[in-house]
Amino acid sequence: MLVTPDRFRSVPCPSYPEIRLAIKPGRKVARLIEAAQPCAVHIATEGPLGWAARRYCLKRRMPFTTAYHTRFPEYIRARWRVPLPVSYAVMRRFHGPSSRIMVATQNIEDELARRGFHNIARWSRGVDTVLYRPRPEAKGEQGPFAGLPRPVHLYVGRVAVEKNVEAFLSLALPGSKVVVGDGPQVDELKRRYPDVVFTGVKTGEELAMHYAAADIFVFPSRTDTFGLVLLEALASGLPVAAYPVPGPLDVIGVTGPGVLNEDLGLAVKQALPIEPERCREHALRFSWQASTQQFIDNLAPFETAVWTKPMPNAA
């Protein structure tokens, strides 16, 4: 059973209206959990719903697991200049009681350990290699980028300051640049880079066609914990150019389907000749089956007899 913001009255997140924040969700979260009577609870994010579920589990003395999907301290610093030690102190408080903090990569695990987090467990990611696959027809006259000068350099994801998209758009590259996605920085970047193609959000088959129609995937983010779009691009046969930071280091590393360099323009130039088959082969190593089994193994199940006991008075 999923407890998500669409079940609650919500408001847009300041400076990021696409993200909805639930208003005073505590009582309803408790009712939803009690109605489901689960044997395990996993808290996906550190927003209002996550804090409400955390409080409930602590009061019930129920174990729970959490996930560290997003480097929120770095995001918050990029937007509001909040010092990293302050944000990480809040994150440690949130995740402190968790039976396991699930992270996607070794680099993030090492970073959190250095910052005083404990009980860290690996939960890698998977990619739909049937949907995301090389499609030679996508590069033809009926493809989404027909008429654009080649090579087509593609970015897919949120268009926001923490994604560092401008580092890609400001590069002097031959051919075309395409941005697939939306976010609070879209209008500003459209004005500043009128030659860039902004397609808006794409999903499903349409998104898969956009990947397959490009020539290279450029990933300028320095703050992602993994970067699922990296796998989607690789599965589509696209080489990757990125910075040597957590996420790309774990997905790409030195295995050959991309180039990581602090000079992003040089990474693009060196990655372009990489064969699509090499990218696809690398992506096939990431299966949903393995990811799902890791998640299940990481959960902290408890006896359902907890639901017959009265709620303790204190956490």
C-alpha positions as a LaTeX table, in Angstrom:
\begin{tabular}{lrrr}
\hline
Residue & $x$ (\AA) & $y$ (\AA) & $z$ (\AA) \\
\hline
Met1 & 0.00 & 0.00 & 0.00 \\
Leu2 & 1.41 & 3.35 & $-1.07$ \\
Val3 & 0.94 & 6.50 & 1.01 \\
Thr4 & 1.59 & 9.40 & $-1.35$ \\
Pro5 & 0.76 & 13.14 & $-1.45$ \\
Asp6 & $-2.21$ & 12.57 & $-3.77$ \\
Arg7 & $-4.14$ & 11.19 & $-0.77$ \\
Phe8 & $-3.83$ & 14.49 & 1.15 \\
Arg9 & $-4.43$ & 18.20 & 0.95 \\
Ser10 & $-1.14$ & 19.56 & $-0.27$ \\
Val11 & 0.73 & 22.69 & $-1.25$ \\
Pro12 & 3.48 & 23.15 & $-3.85$ \\
Cys13 & 7.02 & 22.99 & $-2.56$ \\
Pro14 & 8.58 & 26.48 & $-2.45$ \\
Ser15 & 10.53 & 27.12 & $-5.66$ \\
Tyr16 & 9.55 & 23.66 & $-6.92$ \\
Pro17 & 5.77 & 23.56 & $-7.57$ \\
Glu18 & 5.91 & 20.17 & $-9.30$ \\
Ile19 & 6.53 & 18.61 & $-5.88$ \\
Arg20 & 3.51 & 18.57 & $-3.57$ \\
Leu21 & 3.86 & 18.67 & 0.22 \\
Ala22 & 1.09 & 17.15 & 2.34 \\
Ile23 & $-0.51$ & 19.43 & 4.94 \\
Lys24 & $-0.72$ & 18.09 & 8.52 \\
Pro25 & $-0.75$ & 14.45 & 7.40 \\
Gly26 & $-0.13$ & 12.82 & 10.80 \\
Arg27 & $-3.60$ & 11.53 & 11.71 \\
Lys28 & $-4.44$ & 10.33 & 8.22 \\
Val29 & $-1.07$ & 8.60 & 7.86 \\
Ala30 & $-1.81$ & 6.76 & 11.10 \\
Arg31 & $-5.27$ & 5.73 & 9.87 \\
Leu32 & $-3.91$ & 4.49 & 6.55 \\
Ile33 & $-1.18$ & 2.43 & 8.18 \\
Glu34 & $-3.60$ & 0.92 & 10.69 \\
Ala35 & $-6.12$ & 0.10 & 7.96 \\
Ala36 & $-3.44$ & $-1.74$ & 5.97 \\
Gln37 & $-1.94$ & $-3.50$ & 9.03 \\
Pro38 & 1.37 & $-4.12$ & 7.25 \\
Cys39 & 4.14 & $-6.42$ & 8.41 \\
Ala40 & 6.81 & $-3.97$ & 7.22 \\
Val41 & 7.03 & $-0.20$ & 6.73 \\
His42 & 9.39 & 1.57 & 4.35 \\
Ile43 & 9.70 & 5.37 & 4.31 \\
Ala44 & 10.76 & 6.59 & 0.88 \\
Thr45 & 11.42 & 10.30 & 1.42 \\
Glu46 & 12.16 & 12.85 & 4.12 \\
Gly47 & 9.10 & 15.04 & 3.43 \\
Pro48 & 6.01 & 15.64 & 5.60 \\
Leu49 & 4.66 & 12.14 & 4.94 \\
Gly50 & 7.98 & 10.59 & 5.86 \\
Trp51 & 8.19 & 12.49 & 9.14 \\
Ala52 & 4.58 & 11.54 & 9.97 \\
Ala53 & 5.21 & 7.84 & 9.29 \\
Arg54 & 8.43 & 7.99 & 11.30 \\
Arg55 & 6.62 & 9.48 & 14.32 \\
Tyr56 & 3.89 & 6.84 & 14.10 \\
Cys57 & 6.35 & 3.94 & 13.91 \\
Leu58 & 8.36 & 5.27 & 16.85 \\
Lys59 & 5.20 & 5.60 & 18.97 \\
Arg60 & 4.14 & 2.08 & 18.04 \\
Arg61 & 7.71 & 0.86 & 18.60 \\
Met62 & 7.60 & $-0.62$ & 15.12 \\
Pro63 & 10.79 & $-1.05$ & 13.08 \\
Phe64 & 10.96 & 0.66 & 9.71 \\
Thr65 & 13.42 & 1.22 & 6.89 \\
Thr66 & 14.23 & 4.40 & 4.98 \\
Ala67 & 15.88 & 5.29 & 1.68 \\
Tyr68 & 18.35 & 8.02 & 0.82 \\
His69 & 17.30 & 8.73 & $-2.76$ \\
Thr70 & 18.27 & 12.38 & $-3.05$ \\
Arg71 & 21.16 & 14.48 & $-1.78$ \\
Phe72 & 18.80 & 16.96 & $-0.18$ \\
Pro73 & 21.53 & 18.86 & 1.72 \\
Glu74 & 23.29 & 19.68 & $-1.56$ \\
Tyr75 & 19.96 & 20.59 & $-3.20$ \\
Ile76 & 19.03 & 22.90 & $-0.33$ \\
Arg77 & 22.44 & 24.55 & $-0.38$ \\
Ala78 & 22.11 & 25.17 & $-4.14$ \\
Arg79 & 18.71 & 26.81 & $-3.66$ \\
Trp80 & 18.83 & 28.57 & $-0.29$ \\
Arg81 & 22.51 & 28.50 & 0.78 \\
Val82 & 21.80 & 26.49 & 3.93 \\
Pro83 & 25.14 & 25.13 & 5.25 \\
Leu84 & 25.64 & 21.42 & 4.64 \\
Pro85 & 26.30 & 20.56 & 8.33 \\
Val86 & 22.86 & 21.92 & 9.27 \\
Ser87 & 21.01 & 19.91 & 6.61 \\
Tyr88 & 22.97 & 16.75 & 7.29 \\
Ala89 & 22.16 & 17.02 & 11.01 \\
Val90 & 18.45 & 16.99 & 10.08 \\
Met91 & 19.01 & 14.02 & 7.77 \\
Arg92 & 20.84 & 12.09 & 10.52 \\
Arg93 & 17.97 & 12.75 & 12.91 \\
Phe94 & 15.43 & 11.53 & 10.36 \\
His95 & 17.28 & 8.34 & 9.42 \\
Gly96 & 18.78 & 7.63 & 12.85 \\
Pro97 & 16.04 & 5.22 & 14.09 \\
Ser98 & 15.82 & 3.40 & 10.75 \\
Ser99 & 16.63 & $-0.31$ & 10.79 \\
Arg100 & 18.32 & 0.13 & 7.42 \\
Ile101 & 19.04 & 3.17 & 5.28 \\
Met102 & 18.87 & 1.97 & 1.68 \\
Val103 & 21.28 & 3.62 & $-0.77$ \\
Ala104 & 21.90 & 2.94 & $-4.43$ \\
Thr105 & 25.69 & 3.10 & $-4.68$ \\
Gln106 & 28.96 & 2.52 & $-2.85$ \\
Asn107 & 29.96 & 6.18 & $-3.18$ \\
Ile108 & 26.80 & 7.37 & $-1.41$ \\
Glu109 & 27.23 & 4.71 & 1.26 \\
Asp110 & 30.79 & 5.86 & 1.89 \\
Glu111 & 29.75 & 9.51 & 2.00 \\
Leu112 & 26.93 & 8.90 & 4.49 \\
Ala113 & 29.20 & 6.77 & 6.67 \\
Arg114 & 31.73 & 9.63 & 6.79 \\
Arg115 & 28.91 & 11.94 & 7.90 \\
Gly116 & 27.89 & 9.72 & 10.79 \\
Phe117 & 25.05 & 7.62 & 9.32 \\
His118 & 24.72 & 3.98 & 10.39 \\
Asn119 & 22.84 & 0.81 & 9.34 \\
Ile120 & 23.37 & 1.51 & 5.64 \\
Ala121 & 22.33 & $-1.16$ & 3.11 \\
Arg122 & 22.58 & $-1.39$ & $-0.67$ \\
Trp123 & 19.52 & $-1.07$ & $-2.88$ \\
Ser124 & 20.63 & $-0.77$ & $-6.48$ \\
Arg125 & 18.42 & 0.19 & $-9.42$ \\
Gly126 & 17.08 & $-1.48$ & $-12.51$ \\
Val127 & 16.02 & $-0.49$ & $-15.99$ \\
Asp128 & 13.30 & $-1.70$ & $-18.36$ \\
Thr129 & 15.49 & $-3.02$ & $-21.17$ \\
Val130 & 12.45 & $-3.91$ & $-23.28$ \\
Leu131 & 11.10 & $-0.37$ & $-23.36$ \\
Tyr132 & 14.49 & 1.33 & $-23.49$ \\
Arg133 & 16.35 & $-0.23$ & $-26.39$ \\
Pro134 & 18.13 & 0.84 & $-29.58$ \\
Arg135 & 15.59 & 1.75 & $-32.26$ \\
Pro136 & 17.26 & 2.47 & $-35.61$ \\
Glu137 & 14.03 & 3.90 & $-37.00$ \\
Ala138 & 14.07 & 6.64 & $-34.36$ \\
Lys139 & 16.97 & 8.33 & $-36.13$ \\
Gly140 & 15.12 & 8.40 & $-39.46$ \\
Glu141 & 12.81 & 10.92 & $-41.09$ \\
Gln142 & 9.90 & 9.90 & $-38.84$ \\
Gly143 & 11.93 & 10.20 & $-35.66$ \\
Pro144 & 11.45 & 12.97 & $-33.08$ \\
Phe145 & 14.66 & 14.78 & $-34.07$ \\
Ala146 & 14.24 & 14.66 & $-37.85$ \\
Gly147 & 15.73 & 17.78 & $-39.38$ \\
Leu148 & 17.96 & 18.62 & $-36.43$ \\
Pro149 & 21.69 & 18.89 & $-37.14$ \\
Arg150 & 23.66 & 15.89 & $-35.91$ \\
Pro151 & 25.00 & 14.89 & $-33.47$ \\
Val152 & 22.04 & 15.31 & $-31.12$ \\
His153 & 23.14 & 15.82 & $-27.50$ \\
Leu154 & 20.36 & 14.84 & $-25.10$ \\
Tyr155 & 19.53 & 15.68 & $-21.49$ \\
Val156 & 16.55 & 14.03 & $-19.75$ \\
Gly157 & 15.41 & 15.02 & $-16.28$ \\
Arg158 & 14.23 & 17.85 & $-14.07$ \\
Val159 & 15.21 & 21.29 & $-15.25$ \\
Ala160 & 16.27 & 22.81 & $-11.95$ \\
Val161 & 19.32 & 24.54 & $-10.54$ \\
Glu162 & 20.51 & 21.50 & $-8.60$ \\
Lys163 & 20.64 & 19.49 & $-11.84$ \\
Asn164 & 23.29 & 21.87 & $-13.22$ \\
Val165 & 21.65 & 21.80 & $-16.67$ \\
Glu166 & 23.29 & 25.06 & $-17.70$ \\
Ala167 & 26.71 & 23.39 & $-17.56$ \\
Phe168 & 25.49 & 21.33 & $-20.54$ \\
Leu169 & 23.68 & 24.12 & $-22.38$ \\
Ser170 & 26.66 & 26.49 & $-22.19$ \\
Leu171 & 29.00 & 24.04 & $-23.96$ \\
Ala172 & 30.11 & 24.89 & $-27.48$ \\
Leu173 & 29.09 & 21.68 & $-29.25$ \\
Pro174 & 28.46 & 20.84 & $-32.91$ \\
Gly175 & 24.99 & 19.66 & $-33.90$ \\
Ser176 & 22.00 & 20.12 & $-31.57$ \\
Lys177 & 21.10 & 20.13 & $-27.89$ \\
Val178 & 17.78 & 18.71 & $-26.68$ \\
Val179 & 16.30 & 18.94 & $-23.18$ \\
Val180 & 13.48 & 16.53 & $-22.27$ \\
Gly181 & 11.76 & 17.42 & $-19.01$ \\
Asp182 & 10.30 & 20.29 & $-17.04$ \\
Gly183 & 11.06 & 22.22 & $-13.90$ \\
Pro184 & 11.40 & 25.65 & $-12.31$ \\
Gln185 & 14.35 & 26.70 & $-14.50$ \\
Val186 & 12.76 & 25.95 & $-17.87$ \\
Asp187 & 11.54 & 29.45 & $-18.74$ \\
Glu188 & 14.82 & 31.07 & $-17.74$ \\
Leu189 & 16.92 & 28.62 & $-19.76$ \\
Lys190 & 14.63 & 28.92 & $-22.79$ \\
Arg191 & 15.28 & 32.66 & $-22.83$ \\
Arg192 & 19.02 & 32.30 & $-22.39$ \\
Tyr193 & 19.49 & 29.43 & $-24.87$ \\
Pro194 & 17.04 & 29.95 & $-27.75$ \\
Asp195 & 18.85 & 27.44 & $-29.98$ \\
Val196 & 18.21 & 24.57 & $-27.58$ \\
Val197 & 15.19 & 22.32 & $-28.21$ \\
Phe198 & 13.00 & 21.99 & $-25.09$ \\
Thr199 & 10.44 & 19.21 & $-25.60$ \\
Gly200 & 8.74 & 19.22 & $-22.20$ \\
Val201 & 8.00 & 16.01 & $-20.31$ \\
Lys202 & 7.90 & 12.72 & $-22.24$ \\
Thr203 & 6.90 & 9.32 & $-20.90$ \\
Gly204 & 6.62 & 5.69 & $-22.00$ \\
Glu205 & 7.17 & 4.88 & $-25.65$ \\
Glu206 & 7.55 & 8.53 & $-26.57$ \\
Leu207 & 10.37 & 9.00 & $-24.07$ \\
Ala208 & 12.04 & 5.79 & $-25.24$ \\
Met209 & 11.94 & 7.07 & $-28.82$ \\
His210 & 13.60 & 10.33 & $-27.77$ \\
Tyr211 & 16.45 & 8.43 & $-26.15$ \\
Ala212 & 16.93 & 6.19 & $-29.17$ \\
Ala213 & 16.85 & 9.14 & $-31.57$ \\
Ala214 & 19.78 & 10.93 & $-29.92$ \\
Asp215 & 23.51 & 10.37 & $-30.39$ \\
Ile216 & 24.84 & 10.97 & $-26.89$ \\
Phe217 & 23.47 & 11.52 & $-23.39$ \\
Val218 & 24.91 & 14.38 & $-21.35$ \\
Phe219 & 24.45 & 14.21 & $-17.57$ \\
Pro220 & 25.65 & 17.45 & $-15.93$ \\
Ser221 & 24.31 & 16.82 & $-12.41$ \\
Arg222 & 26.75 & 16.73 & $-9.50$ \\
Thr223 & 24.17 & 15.94 & $-6.79$ \\
Asp224 & 22.34 & 12.75 & $-7.83$ \\
Thr225 & 22.68 & 9.61 & $-5.75$ \\
Phe226 & 22.34 & 7.37 & $-8.79$ \\
Gly227 & 20.73 & 8.75 & $-11.95$ \\
Leu228 & 18.19 & 6.30 & $-13.39$ \\
Val229 & 18.30 & 8.24 & $-16.65$ \\
Leu230 & 21.87 & 6.98 & $-17.08$ \\
Leu231 & 20.58 & 3.41 & $-17.29$ \\
Glu232 & 17.73 & 4.40 & $-19.61$ \\
Ala233 & 20.19 & 6.10 & $-21.95$ \\
Leu234 & 22.65 & 3.21 & $-21.92$ \\
Ala235 & 19.87 & 0.68 & $-22.53$ \\
Ser236 & 18.89 & 2.78 & $-25.55$ \\
Gly237 & 22.42 & 2.54 & $-26.91$ \\
Leu238 & 23.56 & 6.04 & $-25.95$ \\
Pro239 & 27.07 & 6.70 & $-24.64$ \\
Val240 & 27.19 & 8.97 & $-21.58$ \\
Ala241 & 29.23 & 12.09 & $-20.85$ \\
Ala242 & 29.23 & 13.21 & $-17.22$ \\
Tyr243 & 31.30 & 14.53 & $-14.34$ \\
Pro244 & 33.28 & 12.04 & $-12.18$ \\
Val245 & 30.90 & 12.30 & $-9.20$ \\
Pro246 & 28.70 & 9.84 & $-7.25$ \\
Gly247 & 26.08 & 8.41 & $-9.55$ \\
Pro248 & 28.07 & 8.43 & $-12.80$ \\
Leu249 & 31.09 & 6.98 & $-10.99$ \\
Asp250 & 28.99 & 4.06 & $-9.79$ \\
Val251 & 26.98 & 3.48 & $-12.97$ \\
Ile252 & 29.66 & 4.22 & $-15.57$ \\
Gly253 & 32.96 & 3.98 & $-13.69$ \\
Val254 & 35.79 & 2.91 & $-15.98$ \\
Thr255 & 33.78 & 0.21 & $-17.75$ \\
Gly256 & 33.66 & 1.94 & $-21.12$ \\
Pro257 & 30.04 & 2.95 & $-21.96$ \\
Gly258 & 30.77 & 6.58 & $-21.22$ \\
Val259 & 33.39 & 9.15 & $-20.33$ \\
Leu260 & 33.65 & 11.00 & $-17.01$ \\
Asn261 & 35.70 & 14.16 & $-16.90$ \\
Glu262 & 35.70 & 17.47 & $-15.04$ \\
Asp263 & 35.87 & 19.00 & $-18.52$ \\
Leu264 & 32.32 & 18.08 & $-19.61$ \\
Gly265 & 32.90 & 19.26 & $-23.18$ \\
Leu266 & 35.90 & 16.95 & $-23.49$ \\
Ala267 & 33.86 & 14.08 & $-22.04$ \\
Val268 & 31.24 & 14.65 & $-24.75$ \\
Lys269 & 33.86 & 14.66 & $-27.50$ \\
Gln270 & 35.49 & 11.45 & $-26.25$ \\
Ala271 & 32.21 & 9.62 & $-25.59$ \\
Leu272 & 30.61 & 10.20 & $-29.00$ \\
Pro273 & 32.51 & 7.41 & $-30.84$ \\
Ile274 & 31.53 & 4.72 & $-28.29$ \\
Glu275 & 29.58 & 1.92 & $-29.95$ \\
Pro276 & 25.87 & 1.57 & $-29.01$ \\
Glu277 & 26.35 & $-2.18$ & $-28.45$ \\
Arg278 & 28.84 & $-1.50$ & $-25.68$ \\
Cys279 & 26.34 & 0.80 & $-23.92$ \\
Arg280 & 23.49 & $-1.66$ & $-24.25$ \\
Glu281 & 25.58 & $-4.55$ & $-22.92$ \\
His282 & 26.45 & $-2.55$ & $-19.80$ \\
Ala283 & 22.82 & $-1.64$ & $-19.11$ \\
Leu284 & 21.77 & $-5.29$ & $-19.26$ \\
Arg285 & 23.67 & $-5.87$ & $-16.00$ \\
Phe286 & 21.02 & $-3.91$ & $-14.09$ \\
Ser287 & 17.89 & $-6.02$ & $-13.69$ \\
Trp288 & 14.65 & $-5.18$ & $-11.89$ \\
Gln289 & 14.63 & $-8.69$ & $-10.41$ \\
Ala290 & 17.92 & $-8.12$ & $-8.56$ \\
Ser291 & 16.82 & $-4.66$ & $-7.41$ \\
Thr292 & 13.51 & $-5.99$ & $-6.07$ \\
Gln293 & 15.19 & $-8.83$ & $-4.18$ \\
Gln294 & 17.61 & $-6.40$ & $-2.55$ \\
Phe295 & 14.70 & $-4.25$ & $-1.38$ \\
Ile296 & 12.81 & $-7.21$ & 0.09 \\
Asp297 & 15.92 & $-8.50$ & 1.85 \\
Asn298 & 16.53 & $-5.05$ & 3.38 \\
Leu299 & 13.05 & $-4.67$ & 4.91 \\
Ala300 & 12.56 & $-4.98$ & 8.67 \\
Pro301 & 9.40 & $-7.11$ & 9.08 \\
Phe302 & 7.62 & $-7.30$ & 12.43 \\
Glu303 & 4.95 & $-9.49$ & 13.99 \\
Thr304 & 1.45 & $-8.39$ & 12.98 \\
Ala305 & 0.40 & $-8.96$ & 16.60 \\
Val306 & 1.45 & $-5.33$ & 17.05 \\
Trp307 & $-2.01$ & $-4.33$ & 15.77 \\
Thr308 & $-3.76$ & $-5.99$ & 18.70 \\
Lys309 & $-1.78$ & $-3.98$ & 21.24 \\
Pro310 & $-2.79$ & $-0.50$ & 22.45 \\
Met311 & $-0.76$ & 2.47 & 21.27 \\
Pro312 & 2.00 & 3.29 & 23.81 \\
Asn313 & 1.75 & 6.72 & 25.40 \\
Ala314 & 5.24 & 7.85 & 24.50 \\
Ala315 & 7.71 & 7.32 & 21.69 \\
\hline
\end{tabular}
